[in-house]
Amino acid sequence: MKKILMVAQTLGGGGTEVALVELINHLDTKKYEITLLLMDKDTSFIDRIKRKIKIKYLKFDDMFWHNLVSMNTMVGKAIKKANINSSLKIYDIALKHIYSSVFNKKYDLAIDFYGYGSFTTAIVADKVNASKKVTWLHDAKMSWIKNVEEYFDKYNKIFCVSKSVKVSFDKLYPQIDNKSEVFYNLIDKTNIIRKSTEFVPHNFKKNKFNIVSVGRLTEQKGFDIALESAKILKNRGLNFQWFVVGEGRDRKKLEKKMRKLNLNNFFFFLGQKANPYPYIKNGNVFVLPSRHEGYGLAVLEARILKKPVIVSNIPVYKEQIINNKNGLISELNAEDLSNKIMKLYYDSDLQEKIDLYLNEENIDFSKELCKLENLF
């Protein structure tokens, strides 16, 4: 039996953590013994894991070092965002202040699944004993990558969650483009469809056009643009409600903007939901005006639930959305986004065309797992 160690920040949060859980659930525990090492104890998604695995938590000899490198602290985020580690080598120093029983074992494969220029990349590179090591890249915008570039020579493979991510990485590091490879996030279609029928959201009204978004409340997801678009829709007299499922650091700022725009009865922040799929299924359209993405897992989930999608015009979404076929692509501004929503609302022929395309769409990433198996 092959031994696999996965290292991640937490088991709660957003799309990256969902993708981690799905990867675990797709691994055969008759073939693999899986250990998951976490930096923080947010286990919101632990009940989603269907495999029997070992979960361990990284320990620090002083919480000062934890706070310095955790992505759940302001200091840790600032160090990553400003690429401070690339010059001060904070991660190398912090490595001397961590301990775990996993460091005393030998693994066949070690996976830094979190990536994002964080401390987890340093941990797998320098503290883990493994025959093969891989890291994941989840975003085409890589302003943070200098934090961890010194560790890439310790990795056998750098998996990118989309073609756009690989293109971005290869432009920055053409000398190691042979290490990078696209690995689309695995997804359990049957489970998503089943969970989407568990309930009907009580706050959805049949006499209104129900718009749904799912994502972390950060600048990346473009919910500030969504709010401005909602204001335009309100002024144009559209009878709608817009629901956002997700939590994040910008919630208070977004709610303040919502009140300023007098959208209290039109725009609703629902917070994190254990099961977001009934919201997607029962909506009329799924909208996500992201500024950047790795792949867009929530968009993929909406496609699985046969919902028309409106997304921003960024390269990665063109790997999923064909304009006017399975959704619409909007420019990254409130005016065009509102125009696309109005277009879908009023054009019944377009709605029918998109519905037909979605019903015939075949989404299957199951063969991606072979890319991991080929490492052994």
Secondary structure, 3 states (H helix, E strand, C coil): CEEEEEEECCCCCCHHHHHHHHHHHHCCCCCEEEEEEECCCCCCCHHHCCCCCEEEECEECCHHHHHHHCCCCHHHHHHHHCCCHHHHCHHHHHHHHEECHHHHCEEEEEEECCCCCCHHHHHHHHCCEEEEEEEEECCCCCCCHHHCHHHHHHCCEEEECCHHHHHHHHHHCHHHCCCEEECCCCCCHHHHHHHCCCCCCCCCCCCCEEEEEECCCCHHHCHHHHHHHHHHHHHCCCCEEEEEEECCCCHHHHHHHHHHCCCCCCEEEEECCCCCHHHHHHCCEEEECCCCCCCCHHHHHHHHCCCCEEEECCHHHHHCCCECCCEEEECCCHHHHHHHHHHHHHCHHHHHHHHHHHHHCCCCCHHHHHHHHCCC
